[in-house]
Amino acid sequence: MAREMAEVRMRMGRVRCKLLVLSGKGGVGKSTVAVNLALSMSAMGYKVGLLDVDIHGPSVPKLLGIEGARPTVSDGAIVPVSVAGIKVMSIGFLLHDSDAATIWRGPMKANVIKQFLKDVEWGDLDALVIDSPPGTGDEPLSVVQLVEQATGAIVVTTPQELAVIDVRKAVTFCRTLNLPVLGVVENMRGFVCPKCGETTDIFGSGGAERMAAEMKVPFLGAIPFDPRLVASADAGQPFTQLHSDTPAAKAFADIVRAIAPIVRAIAPAAGPAGGSKPAPTQDPPDEPAEPTQKEQTMRVAIPTANGKLAMHFGHCEQFAVIDVDPGTKRMAATEFLDSPPHQPGLLPRWLAEHDVNVIIAGGMGQRAQALFTENGIEVVIGAPVETPEVLAAAYADGTLQAGENICDH
């Protein structure tokens, strides 16, 4: 087991970002979202892999029109199928019959997922999008445990309350396993008439956005219900490439742009399509220098309201406190702290007690800035109204575009 985990780490060490696409309920279009997000990332210049770990219902081969494809083997490694600029692996490639049922218990499914991670020659990737089956069972649990340091999860739902209830469980699943939730995507928000372009909210709208605000996770965007998206899926054609000017394709691109700062923050020196540097093969020094706490972790505090930056930091609902590794620029954890009662001069001391060393705000008076500085907290002002994860990633990456100080005190 130790040797296999070492092989998984070596293989995954060449993948900059591991993105899990999850849902708490079937039928929300999760696989369609995973496929088109991977295609959109590839279209933007990223090197992308797509791993389908839905053992019982692999749909990625059908969605990409490669149902009859078979991976090859080279130098003892499985070579993934390449299509539309991305590398793809699925249990569907290994079934002798597309109608065959995969009747496996948990341990066998975990072994296959492990093999997909350690034996597939993914190479240097900017992102590996992992399409997980619905729910919070064996497959997503195995992926999180095997990958160990997944970048985060994108949770997919549809607008109606019945779906949103189950998706809440997916968010709780991520928090239980310390897996960052990069955001929620609302699929099938409205039907777009192909003739007149009018949108009708068949399943309602805004359910996912309200849920994201209540659970304090980012809302990444909504994808309209487009008949061409369904037709492309049935025909196995890449929708975002064939219909790039449609509202649905633009929505996928917007979601990718929303998570792009996080992707870049993992290894900013590489850039899109630059790949990752392989993990070093030499043994580490016997007695490495022990880094200080400040070198180990950067703790960034961001005042929030409704899941995004609150422009008036002194009267916000909560503070998102995000741990960022200053070396890798990787976000390790996000904690939401309810703001203390409003008292002059309290917040700088209170945040310092929580080991915060950076605060990002829309605006701040000179006296408040001085108090934060006295407590050893760097102040960044003029930040845009964005989700905490996006702001922290942009700050760590050095790409945060700060504007004017909005405070008039």
One Martini backbone bead per residue (centre of mass of N, CA, C, O) as a GRO file, in nm:
protein
  409
    1MET     BB    1   0.057   0.062  -0.021
    2ALA     BB    2   0.296   0.260   0.002
    3ARG     BB    3   0.394   0.223  -0.289
    4GLU     BB    4   0.132   0.312  -0.430
    5MET     BB    5   0.122   0.598  -0.308
    6ALA     BB    6   0.390   0.687  -0.430
    7GLU     BB    7   0.288   0.658  -0.724
    8VAL     BB    8   0.060   0.860  -0.704
    9ARG     BB    9   0.232   1.105  -0.623
   10MET     BB   10   0.411   1.108  -0.873
   11ARG     BB   11   0.185   1.143  -1.083
   12MET     BB   12   0.034   1.390  -0.939
   13GLY     BB   13   0.290   1.584  -0.935
   14ARG     BB   14   0.220   1.663  -1.258
   15VAL     BB   15  -0.044   1.793  -1.133
   16ARG     BB   16  -0.159   2.090  -1.046
   17CYS     BB   17  -0.481   2.024  -1.072
   18LYS     BB   18  -0.751   1.888  -0.869
   19LEU     BB   19  -1.085   1.847  -0.999
   20LEU     BB   20  -1.392   1.804  -0.851
   21VAL     BB   21  -1.701   1.669  -0.969
   22LEU     BB   22  -2.007   1.723  -0.796
   23SER     BB   23  -2.298   1.555  -0.643
   24GLY     BB   24  -2.599   1.471  -0.459
   25LYS     BB   25  -2.739   1.420  -0.749
   26GLY     BB   26  -2.898   1.293  -0.999
   27GLY     BB   27  -2.965   1.461  -1.311
   28VAL     BB   28  -2.775   1.751  -1.325
   29GLY     BB   29  -2.524   1.735  -1.534
   30LYS     BB   30  -2.229   1.670  -1.437
   31SER     BB   31  -2.081   1.547  -1.684
   32THR     BB   32  -2.135   1.780  -1.875
   33VAL     BB   33  -1.982   1.984  -1.707
   34ALA     BB   34  -1.707   1.845  -1.696
   35VAL     BB   35  -1.653   1.833  -2.001
   36ASN     BB   36  -1.692   2.146  -2.065
   37LEU     BB   37  -1.476   2.247  -1.873
   38ALA     BB   38  -1.239   2.101  -2.003
   39LEU     BB   39  -1.276   2.230  -2.284
   40SER     BB   40  -1.253   2.527  -2.191
   41MET     BB   41  -0.968   2.506  -2.076
   42SER     BB   42  -0.833   2.417  -2.338
   43ALA     BB   43  -0.920   2.672  -2.507
   44MET     BB   44  -0.731   2.855  -2.297
   45GLY     BB   45  -0.442   2.668  -2.282
   46TYR     BB   46  -0.479   2.417  -2.119
   47LYS     BB   47  -0.373   2.127  -1.967
   48VAL     BB   48  -0.599   1.844  -1.996
   49GLY     BB   49  -0.776   1.619  -1.787
   50LEU     BB   50  -1.015   1.328  -1.788
   51LEU     BB   51  -1.181   1.165  -1.514
   52ASP     BB   52  -1.381   0.869  -1.493
   53VAL     BB   53  -1.541   0.746  -1.175
   54ASP     BB   54  -1.799   0.616  -1.296
   55ILE     BB   55  -1.847   0.289  -1.274
   56HIS     BB   56  -2.171   0.242  -1.336
   57GLY     BB   57  -2.196   0.539  -1.524
   58PRO     BB   58  -2.026   0.594  -1.790
   59SER     BB   59  -2.042   0.908  -1.999
   60VAL     BB   60  -1.792   1.035  -2.136
   61PRO     BB   61  -1.762   0.877  -2.402
   62LYS     BB   62  -2.035   0.970  -2.517
   63LEU     BB   63  -1.994   1.284  -2.498
   64LEU     BB   64  -1.717   1.245  -2.698
   65GLY     BB   65  -1.739   1.006  -2.914
   66ILE     BB   66  -1.556   0.735  -2.760
   67GLU     BB   67  -1.674   0.440  -2.707
   68GLY     BB   68  -1.455   0.257  -2.889
   69ALA     BB   69  -1.222   0.321  -2.728
   70ARG     BB   70  -0.866   0.239  -2.659
   71PRO     BB   71  -0.623   0.202  -2.458
   72THR     BB   72  -0.286   0.205  -2.423
   73VAL     BB   73   0.049   0.060  -2.393
   74SER     BB   74   0.348   0.218  -2.234
   75ASP     BB   75   0.590   0.129  -2.037
   76GLY     BB   76   0.354   0.019  -1.829
   77ALA     BB   77   0.147   0.239  -1.931
   78ILE     BB   78  -0.141   0.415  -1.957
   79VAL     BB   79  -0.291   0.554  -2.242
   80PRO     BB   80  -0.478   0.797  -2.301
   81VAL     BB   81  -0.737   0.941  -2.452
   82SER     BB   82  -0.748   1.157  -2.732
   83VAL     BB   83  -0.964   1.459  -2.730
   84ALA     BB   84  -1.011   1.780  -2.801
   85GLY     BB   85  -0.726   1.833  -2.626
   86ILE     BB   86  -0.773   1.582  -2.431
   87LYS     BB   87  -0.738   1.362  -2.160
   88VAL     BB   88  -0.883   1.024  -2.132
   89MET     BB   89  -1.053   0.835  -1.861
   90SER     BB   90  -1.239   0.513  -1.851
   91ILE     BB   91  -1.424   0.233  -1.785
   92GLY     BB   92  -1.562   0.232  -2.069
   93PHE     BB   93  -1.299   0.133  -2.226
   94LEU     BB   94  -1.304  -0.171  -2.070
   95LEU     BB   95  -1.566  -0.257  -2.191
   96HIS     BB   96  -1.711  -0.501  -2.403
   97ASP     BB   97  -1.995  -0.365  -2.319
   98SER     BB   98  -2.217  -0.102  -2.294
   99ASP     BB   99  -2.439  -0.298  -2.135
  100ALA     BB  100  -2.264  -0.355  -1.911
  101ALA     BB  101  -2.242  -0.443  -1.576
  102THR     BB  102  -2.099  -0.305  -1.279
  103ILE     BB  103  -2.042  -0.550  -1.018
  104TRP     BB  104  -1.922  -0.373  -0.746
  105ARG     BB  105  -1.741  -0.319  -0.480
  106GLY     BB  106  -1.562  -0.096  -0.309
  107PRO     BB  107  -1.265  -0.213  -0.329
  108MET     BB  108  -1.262  -0.241  -0.641
  109LYS     BB  109  -1.312   0.056  -0.706
  110ALA     BB  110  -1.063   0.167  -0.558
  111ASN     BB  111  -0.852   0.013  -0.732
  112VAL     BB  112  -0.923   0.146  -1.003
  113ILE     BB  113  -0.874   0.438  -0.921
  114LYS     BB  114  -0.580   0.394  -0.847
  115GLN     BB  115  -0.492   0.310  -1.131
  116PHE     BB  116  -0.572   0.577  -1.275
  117LEU     BB  117  -0.357   0.746  -1.104
  118LYS     BB  118  -0.078   0.554  -1.132
  119ASP     BB  119  -0.098   0.418  -1.451
  120VAL     BB  120  -0.153   0.681  -1.591
  121GLU     BB  121  -0.025   0.885  -1.855
  122TRP     BB  122  -0.066   1.217  -1.800
  123GLY     BB  123   0.155   1.396  -1.728
  124ASP     BB  124   0.159   1.734  -1.792
  125LEU     BB  125  -0.073   1.924  -1.597
  126ASP     BB  126  -0.293   2.175  -1.510
  127ALA     BB  127  -0.557   1.974  -1.525
  128LEU     BB  128  -0.777   1.748  -1.337
  129VAL     BB  129  -1.082   1.623  -1.423
  130ILE     BB  130  -1.323   1.478  -1.190
  131ASP     BB  131  -1.578   1.249  -1.249
  132SER     BB  132  -1.829   1.196  -1.031
  133PRO     BB  133  -2.059   1.045  -0.875
  134PRO     BB  134  -2.325   1.044  -0.714
  135GLY     BB  135  -2.277   1.157  -0.408
  136THR     BB  136  -2.098   1.012  -0.090
  137GLY     BB  137  -1.920   0.768  -0.168
  138ASP     BB  138  -1.667   0.573  -0.274
  139GLU     BB  139  -1.548   0.737  -0.509
  140PRO     BB  140  -1.499   1.022  -0.386
  141LEU     BB  141  -1.350   0.914  -0.138
  142SER     BB  142  -1.113   0.780  -0.288
  143VAL     BB  143  -1.005   1.028  -0.428
  144VAL     BB  144  -0.944   1.205  -0.182
  145GLN     BB  145  -0.753   0.995  -0.043
  146LEU     BB  146  -0.549   0.955  -0.285
  147VAL     BB  147  -0.473   1.251  -0.361
  148GLU     BB  148  -0.491   1.436  -0.076
  149GLN     BB  149  -0.440   1.729  -0.267
  150ALA     BB  150  -0.688   1.862  -0.360
  151THR     BB  151  -0.798   2.159  -0.476
  152GLY     BB  152  -1.115   2.090  -0.545
  153ALA     BB  153  -1.469   2.158  -0.563
  154ILE     BB  154  -1.742   2.112  -0.796
  155VAL     BB  155  -2.081   2.189  -0.754
  156VAL     BB  156  -2.378   2.034  -0.881
  157THR     BB  157  -2.695   2.180  -0.987
  158THR     BB  158  -3.028   2.252  -0.962
  159PRO     BB  159  -3.278   2.477  -0.878
  160GLN     BB  160  -3.437   2.286  -0.727
  161GLU     BB  161  -3.488   2.187  -0.403
  162LEU     BB  162  -3.442   1.879  -0.431
  163ALA     BB  163  -3.144   1.916  -0.526
  164VAL     BB  164  -3.026   2.113  -0.311
  165ILE     BB  165  -3.047   1.931  -0.067
  166ASP     BB  166  -2.828   1.722  -0.168
  167VAL     BB  167  -2.595   1.928  -0.220
  168ARG     BB  168  -2.540   2.000   0.072
  169LYS     BB  169  -2.405   1.726   0.131
  170ALA     BB  170  -2.159   1.771  -0.051
  171VAL     BB  171  -2.046   2.006   0.113
  172THR     BB  172  -2.019   1.849   0.377
  173PHE     BB  173  -1.827   1.637   0.268
  174CYS     BB  174  -1.594   1.830   0.208
  175ARG     BB  175  -1.559   1.940   0.498
  176THR     BB  176  -1.499   1.667   0.635
  177LEU     BB  177  -1.234   1.632   0.421
  178ASN     BB  178  -1.093   1.909   0.358
  179LEU     BB  179  -1.239   2.010   0.091
  180PRO     BB  180  -1.245   2.247  -0.117
  181VAL     BB  181  -1.491   2.482  -0.224
  182LEU     BB  182  -1.501   2.650  -0.520
  183GLY     BB  183  -1.811   2.582  -0.606
  184VAL     BB  184  -2.128   2.659  -0.758
  185VAL     BB  185  -2.342   2.502  -1.005
  186GLU     BB  186  -2.611   2.601  -1.216
  187ASN     BB  187  -2.812   2.394  -1.384
  188MET     BB  188  -3.077   2.452  -1.582
  189ARG     BB  189  -3.207   2.741  -1.541
  190GLY     BB  190  -3.292   2.778  -1.854
  191PHE     BB  191  -3.479   2.799  -2.143
  192VAL     BB  192  -3.352   2.828  -2.474
  193CYS     BB  193  -3.474   2.953  -2.747
  194PRO     BB  194  -3.372   2.886  -3.078
  195LYS     BB  195  -3.555   3.118  -3.215
  196CYS     BB  196  -3.584   3.377  -2.993
  197GLY     BB  197  -3.407   3.350  -2.703
  198GLU     BB  198  -3.591   3.286  -2.484
  199THR     BB  199  -3.629   3.254  -2.127
  200THR     BB  200  -3.728   2.961  -1.932
  201ASP     BB  201  -3.809   2.861  -1.598
  202ILE     BB  202  -3.862   2.540  -1.547
  203PHE     BB  203  -3.687   2.498  -1.252
  204GLY     BB  204  -3.621   2.763  -1.201
  205SER     BB  205  -3.429   2.998  -0.984
  206GLY     BB  206  -3.153   3.045  -0.749
  207GLY     BB  207  -3.105   2.800  -0.555
  208ALA     BB  208  -2.792   2.783  -0.557
  209GLU     BB  209  -2.730   3.073  -0.472
  210ARG     BB  210  -2.867   3.056  -0.197
  211MET     BB  211  -2.711   2.814  -0.087
  212ALA     BB  212  -2.428   2.937  -0.107
  213ALA     BB  213  -2.482   3.167   0.090
  214GLU     BB  214  -2.568   2.991   0.337
  215MET     BB  215  -2.284   2.805   0.313
  216LYS     BB  216  -2.035   2.980   0.231
  217VAL     BB  217  -2.008   2.963  -0.091
  218PRO     BB  218  -1.933   2.984  -0.401
  219PHE     BB  219  -2.068   3.130  -0.701
  220LEU     BB  220  -2.001   3.052  -1.044
  221GLY     BB  221  -2.282   2.980  -1.196
  222ALA     BB  222  -2.503   2.965  -1.486
  223ILE     BB  223  -2.673   2.717  -1.692
  224PRO     BB  224  -2.844   2.690  -1.959
  225PHE     BB  225  -3.104   2.541  -2.132
  226ASP     BB  226  -2.989   2.367  -2.425
  227PRO     BB  227  -3.067   2.174  -2.695
  228ARG     BB  228  -2.771   2.161  -2.812
  229LEU     BB  229  -2.649   2.021  -2.567
  230VAL     BB  230  -2.808   1.759  -2.596
  231ALA     BB  231  -2.732   1.691  -2.890
  232SER     BB  232  -2.426   1.679  -2.844
  233ALA     BB  233  -2.428   1.450  -2.637
  234ASP     BB  234  -2.568   1.233  -2.820
  235ALA     BB  235  -2.336   1.279  -3.056
  236GLY     BB  236  -2.046   1.335  -2.937
  237GLN     BB  237  -2.009   1.658  -2.913
  238PRO     BB  238  -1.838   1.953  -2.865
  239PHE     BB  239  -2.010   2.215  -2.765
  240THR     BB  240  -1.802   2.456  -2.705
  241GLN     BB  241  -1.691   2.434  -3.005
  242LEU     BB  242  -1.961   2.450  -3.185
  243HIS     BB  243  -2.106   2.672  -2.954
  244SER     BB  244  -1.938   2.940  -2.851
  245ASP     BB  245  -2.189   3.172  -2.884
  246THR     BB  246  -2.343   3.070  -2.653
  247PRO     BB  247  -2.463   3.101  -2.338
  248ALA     BB  248  -2.356   2.827  -2.235
  249ALA     BB  249  -2.060   2.852  -2.328
  250LYS     BB  250  -2.010   3.120  -2.176
  251ALA     BB  251  -2.062   3.001  -1.895
  252PHE     BB  252  -1.825   2.807  -1.889
  253ALA     BB  253  -1.607   3.026  -1.928
  254ASP     BB  254  -1.677   3.185  -1.668
  255ILE     BB  255  -1.609   2.958  -1.470
  256VAL     BB  256  -1.314   2.932  -1.547
  257ARG     BB  257  -1.244   3.228  -1.476
  258ALA     BB  258  -1.319   3.202  -1.171
  259ILE     BB  259  -1.084   2.963  -1.124
  260ALA     BB  260  -0.811   3.064  -1.246
  261PRO     BB  261  -0.660   3.186  -0.997
  262ILE     BB  262  -0.631   2.908  -0.861
  263VAL     BB  263  -0.473   2.765  -1.081
  264ARG     BB  264  -0.234   2.970  -1.092
  265ALA     BB  265  -0.155   2.950  -0.780
  266ILE     BB  266  -0.018   2.672  -0.778
  267ALA     BB  267   0.180   2.754  -1.057
  268PRO     BB  268   0.264   3.051  -1.186
  269ALA     BB  269   0.524   2.991  -1.364
  270ALA     BB  270   0.390   2.815  -1.590
  271GLY     BB  271   0.120   2.851  -1.696
  272PRO     BB  272  -0.052   2.805  -1.954
  273ALA     BB  273   0.049   2.502  -2.091
  274GLY     BB  274   0.322   2.445  -1.909
  275GLY     BB  275   0.300   2.277  -1.682
  276SER     BB  276   0.474   2.063  -1.471
  277LYS     BB  277   0.702   1.989  -1.253
  278PRO     BB  278   0.858   1.737  -1.164
  279ALA     BB  279   0.928   1.557  -0.917
  280PRO     BB  280   1.179   1.512  -0.729
  281THR     BB  281   1.420   1.240  -0.697
  282GLN     BB  282   1.569   1.338  -0.476
  283ASP     BB  283   1.672   1.341  -0.171
  284PRO     BB  284   1.633   1.483   0.107
  285PRO     BB  285   1.750   1.625   0.352
  286ASP     BB  286   1.811   1.516   0.667
  287GLU     BB  287   1.816   1.841   0.785
  288PRO     BB  288   1.592   2.048   0.760
  289ALA     BB  289   1.486   2.346   0.780
  290GLU     BB  290   1.287   2.515   1.001
  291PRO     BB  291   1.014   2.675   0.953
  292THR     BB  292   0.834   2.926   1.003
  293GLN     BB  293   0.513   3.018   1.045
  294LYS     BB  294   0.513   3.240   0.825
  295GLU     BB  295   0.631   3.046   0.602
  296GLN     BB  296   0.410   2.826   0.611
  297THR     BB  297   0.172   3.055   0.662
  298MET     BB  298  -0.093   3.233   0.513
  299ARG     BB  299  -0.332   3.459   0.663
  300VAL     BB  300  -0.641   3.539   0.513
  301ALA     BB  301  -0.861   3.814   0.545
  302ILE     BB  302  -1.224   3.833   0.456
  303PRO     BB  303  -1.485   4.020   0.420
  304THR     BB  304  -1.834   3.907   0.435
  305ALA     BB  305  -2.125   3.892   0.198
  306ASN     BB  306  -2.283   3.657   0.037
  307GLY     BB  307  -1.984   3.523  -0.040
  308LYS     BB  308  -1.851   3.814  -0.046
  309LEU     BB  309  -1.716   4.102  -0.048
  310ALA     BB  310  -1.714   4.341   0.204
  311MET     BB  311  -1.675   4.677   0.195
  312HIS     BB  312  -1.752   4.684   0.513
  313PHE     BB  313  -1.557   4.545   0.747
  314GLY     BB  314  -1.697   4.646   1.029
  315HIS     BB  315  -2.001   4.513   0.905
  316CYS     BB  316  -1.978   4.216   0.877
  317GLU     BB  317  -2.068   3.885   0.901
  318GLN     BB  318  -1.785   3.767   0.798
  319PHE     BB  319  -1.476   3.582   0.804
  320ALA     BB  320  -1.245   3.480   0.575
  321VAL     BB  321  -1.001   3.225   0.648
  322ILE     BB  322  -0.696   3.177   0.462
  323ASP     BB  323  -0.473   2.929   0.385
  324VAL     BB  324  -0.136   2.996   0.260
  325ASP     BB  325   0.120   2.882   0.078
  326PRO     BB  326   0.403   3.066  -0.003
  327GLY     BB  327   0.539   2.861  -0.201
  328THR     BB  328   0.277   2.729  -0.371
  329LYS     BB  329  -0.001   2.895  -0.337
  330ARG     BB  330  -0.173   2.712  -0.156
  331MET     BB  331  -0.490   2.631  -0.047
  332ALA     BB  332  -0.566   2.467   0.253
  333ALA     BB  333  -0.788   2.660   0.406
  334THR     BB  334  -1.131   2.742   0.518
  335GLU     BB  335  -1.258   2.994   0.747
  336PHE     BB  336  -1.554   3.087   0.925
  337LEU     BB  337  -1.604   3.399   1.102
  338ASP     BB  338  -1.775   3.551   1.326
  339SER     BB  339  -1.834   3.853   1.402
  340PRO     BB  340  -1.780   4.067   1.627
  341PRO     BB  341  -1.861   4.301   1.812
  342HIS     BB  342  -1.884   4.632   1.771
  343GLN     BB  343  -1.556   4.780   1.817
  344PRO     BB  344  -1.323   4.991   1.865
  345GLY     BB  345  -1.023   4.817   1.778
  346LEU     BB  346  -1.090   4.500   1.772
  347LEU     BB  347  -1.024   4.353   1.501
  348PRO     BB  348  -0.712   4.345   1.499
  349ARG     BB  349  -0.687   4.170   1.755
  350TRP     BB  350  -0.874   3.936   1.674
  351LEU     BB  351  -0.714   3.850   1.417
  352ALA     BB  352  -0.441   3.808   1.556
  353GLU     BB  353  -0.549   3.571   1.737
  354HIS     BB  354  -0.594   3.416   1.441
  355ASP     BB  355  -0.318   3.456   1.273
  356VAL     BB  356  -0.339   3.702   1.103
  357ASN     BB  357  -0.144   3.874   0.815
  358VAL     BB  358  -0.397   3.939   0.618
  359ILE     BB  359  -0.599   4.204   0.467
  360ILE     BB  360  -0.892   4.223   0.259
  361ALA     BB  361  -1.026   4.528   0.117
  362GLY     BB  362  -1.208   4.793  -0.004
  363GLY     BB  363  -1.183   4.966   0.271
  364MET     BB  364  -0.987   5.212   0.482
  365GLY     BB  365  -0.892   5.376   0.736
  366GLN     BB  366  -0.613   5.508   0.875
  367ARG     BB  367  -0.651   5.406   1.165
  368ALA     BB  368  -0.703   5.109   1.097
  369GLN     BB  369  -0.439   5.056   0.948
  370ALA     BB  370  -0.258   5.111   1.193
  371LEU     BB  371  -0.372   4.883   1.375
  372PHE     BB  372  -0.298   4.648   1.193
  373THR     BB  373   0.005   4.704   1.181
  374GLU     BB  374   0.052   4.679   1.492
  375ASN     BB  375  -0.059   4.360   1.456
  376GLY     BB  376   0.087   4.238   1.190
  377ILE     BB  377  -0.108   4.345   0.947
  378GLU     BB  378  -0.169   4.338   0.627
  379VAL     BB  379  -0.292   4.585   0.390
  380VAL     BB  380  -0.560   4.547   0.146
  381ILE     BB  381  -0.694   4.775  -0.086
  382GLY     BB  382  -0.941   4.788  -0.342
  383ALA     BB  383  -1.110   4.546  -0.370
  384PRO     BB  384  -1.310   4.341  -0.525
  385VAL     BB  385  -1.616   4.183  -0.577
  386GLU     BB  386  -1.544   3.870  -0.443
  387THR     BB  387  -1.440   3.581  -0.368
  388PRO     BB  388  -1.222   3.470  -0.140
  389GLU     BB  389  -1.063   3.268  -0.320
  390VAL     BB  390  -0.999   3.462  -0.550
  391LEU     BB  391  -0.849   3.678  -0.382
  392ALA     BB  392  -0.632   3.498  -0.252
  393ALA     BB  393  -0.513   3.388  -0.515
  394ALA     BB  394  -0.437   3.663  -0.639
  395TYR     BB  395  -0.252   3.754  -0.412
  396ALA     BB  396  -0.053   3.511  -0.421
  397ASP     BB  397  -0.001   3.561  -0.743
  398GLY     BB  398   0.006   3.888  -0.799
  399THR     BB  399  -0.305   3.969  -0.950
  400LEU     BB  400  -0.428   4.181  -0.778
  401GLN     BB  401  -0.673   4.433  -0.844
  402ALA     BB  402  -0.637   4.736  -0.707
  403GLY     BB  403  -0.803   5.009  -0.610
  404GLU     BB  404  -0.972   5.223  -0.449
  405ASN     BB  405  -1.039   5.377  -0.159
  406ILE     BB  406  -1.372   5.378  -0.034
  407CYS     BB  407  -1.301   5.522   0.214
  408ASP     BB  408  -1.408   5.840   0.395
  409HIS     BB  409  -1.241   5.850   0.685
   0.00000   0.00000   0.00000
